[in-house]
Structures are given as C-alpha cells and as structure tokens.
Amino acid sequence: MSKVQENILTRRTIFRFSDKLVSKDCIETAIEAARHAPCHKNTHPWKFYIMGSATRKRLIPIVETLAKAKADSEDQQKLEALLDRARNKILKPPVLIAITTLINEEDSFREEEDYAATVCALHNMVLSFWDQGIGTQWSTGSITRNKNTYLALSIPKESERIIGFIKAGFPENTPTKEKKPIDEIRFYLP
Ligand SMILES: Cc1cc2nc3c(=O)[nH]c(=O)nc-3n(C[C@H](O)[C@H](O)[C@H](O)COP(=O)(O)O)c2cc1C
C-alpha cells in the first residue's frame, strides 16, 4: 500500500490528545498542504486562524454562556462540571484552528463550490497533520457558530463563515471506526 493510501486509511478522529506541544513547523507544513487544495475559478476561499492563548481566553465567556444555557439542571456541582468541560474544550487542545470559507450572497452556486473547496483544504491539512503523527478533531459545536465568536477572533462575518474548529495534537489513543462497505457505496455503471 502506498504511504498516501495508508495515511488516508489509518486516519481517525482523535478525541484525546497528549500534552506534547505541536511545533509551528508542523502547523506550517499542514497549512502548506491545505493551500494546495483544488478550487474552482481560483477563488482560494479558505482562511485558517490559529488561536493563541489570548484569543482562546476571549472565547471563554462565550462558551460559559452557551454551557449555562444548555444546562437543564439547578445542581451547582453539575453546572460547574459542565462549565469546566466547556472551558477545557477551548483551552486544552495543543492546537486550535478556526477555518472559514468565503460567503457569496450574489452567487449561491459559487458559495457552495467554495465551501466544497474549503473542505478539501481542511482535509488536506488534517491528512498532513496525520502524516506527521498528529491527530485532529473537526468540531462544529455551537461556539463555532456564535456571532460573538466572530468578534472574539476578528473574523468579518459579512464575508466569511466559520465552517468549524480543528483541534490538533498528538493522540493519546486512536479509536477504531467501522466504515460502510465498499459494495454499498460504489456502483460501476454500464
Ligand atoms: C462536517 C463535520 C463536522 C463534525 N463535527 C464534529 C463535532 O462537532 N464533534 C465531534 O466530536 N466530531 C465531529 N466530527 C467528526 C466526526 O464525528 C467523525 O469524522 C466521524 O465520527 C467519523 O470518524 P473518523 O473521522 O474517525 O472517520 C465532524 C466531522 C465532519 C465531517
């Protein structure tokens, strides 16, 4: 099996990262892979915002508000645990990246194609990280869709849409995942 095929087949979403730091070189290598993704009409619709600690701290009041709104319990201990969990999701990952795609209010087809291209770029980045021994988790949780997140990250909401956060770090363990059998998804037409 080629190294590329093996990289694609072994990649899994990683939910637990070790504390080992991810170097800037590793991040740059992954973004270099990202920017080589295909895009129609040369729009290069993707942007990658790598969040430092000051930026992550700006997200904390937002995730706290979201966690409180979600909590259906009056139990103070339970609420504290939820808040802790919400804060850790932002503060703990060794790398946290917001990925945006271009908005195009005049041309919904272009916007759809641009979204497809941005996902290609995101996955190039994910596979490049994996090639370097670094795992990732794509998150589309409510923090990635909140209007205050755009303000905290200085992302212009009128021209860019956050399509998710990518958390990255060295895996503590690699889950297994069953995929749909090839016979259920591949059809050779006459
Ligand atoms: C568009 C998209 C959004 C996702 N959002 C989340 C998320 O919010 N939280 C999460 O834990 N995983 C999220 N995932 C990861 C999926 O749960 C994961 O890819 C799926 O379980 C398949 O596992 P695999 O990546 O190991 O093949 C997302 C994946 C995609 C493609």
The ligand as a MOL file (V3000), in Angstrom:
LIG
                    3D

  0  0  0     0  0            999 V3000
M  V30 BEGIN CTAB
M  V30 COUNTS 31 33 0 0 0
M  V30 BEGIN ATOM
M  V30 1 C -18.5950 18.3350 8.9200 0
M  V30 2 C -18.1270 17.5680 10.1360 0
M  V30 3 C -18.4330 18.0450 11.3990 0
M  V30 4 C -18.0210 17.3570 12.5490 0
M  V30 5 N -18.3210 17.8560 13.7790 0
M  V30 6 C -17.9540 17.1720 14.8710 0
M  V30 7 C -18.2650 17.6750 16.1670 0
M  V30 8 O -18.8630 18.7350 16.3220 0
M  V30 9 N -17.8650 16.9500 17.2410 0
M  V30 10 C -17.1710 15.7710 17.0910 0
M  V30 11 O -16.8450 15.1460 18.0970 0
M  V30 12 N -16.8380 15.2940 15.8710 0
M  V30 13 C -17.2200 15.9530 14.7750 0
M  V30 14 N -16.8870 15.4770 13.5260 0
M  V30 15 C -16.0650 14.2500 13.4200 0
M  V30 16 C -16.9540 13.0490 13.1340 0
M  V30 17 O -17.6810 12.7090 14.2800 0
M  V30 18 C -16.0420 11.8980 12.6760 0
M  V30 19 O -15.4230 12.2630 11.4800 0
M  V30 20 C -16.8490 10.6220 12.4820 0
M  V30 21 O -17.2050 10.0830 13.7170 0
M  V30 22 C -16.0740 9.5750 11.6760 0
M  V30 23 O -14.8840 9.1990 12.3330 0
M  V30 24 P -13.4640 9.2970 11.6460 0
M  V30 25 O -13.1640 10.7540 11.4360 0
M  V30 26 O -12.5150 8.6530 12.6340 0
M  V30 27 O -13.5030 8.5470 10.3450 0
M  V30 28 C -17.2730 16.1520 12.3880 0
M  V30 29 C -16.9540 15.6970 11.0970 0
M  V30 30 C -17.3640 16.3930 9.9870 0
M  V30 31 C -17.0020 15.8650 8.6180 0
M  V30 END ATOM
M  V30 BEGIN BOND
M  V30 1 1 1 2
M  V30 2 1 2 3
M  V30 3 2 2 30
M  V30 4 2 3 4
M  V30 5 1 4 5
M  V30 6 1 4 28
M  V30 7 2 5 6
M  V30 8 1 6 7
M  V30 9 1 6 13
M  V30 10 2 7 8
M  V30 11 1 7 9
M  V30 12 1 9 10
M  V30 13 2 10 11
M  V30 14 1 10 12
M  V30 15 2 12 13
M  V30 16 1 13 14
M  V30 17 1 14 15
M  V30 18 1 14 28
M  V30 19 1 15 16
M  V30 20 1 16 17
M  V30 21 1 16 18
M  V30 22 1 18 19
M  V30 23 1 18 20
M  V30 24 1 20 21
M  V30 25 1 20 22
M  V30 26 1 22 23
M  V30 27 1 23 24
M  V30 28 2 24 25
M  V30 29 1 24 26
M  V30 30 1 24 27
M  V30 31 2 28 29
M  V30 32 1 29 30
M  V30 33 1 30 31
M  V30 END BOND
M  V30 END CTAB
M  END
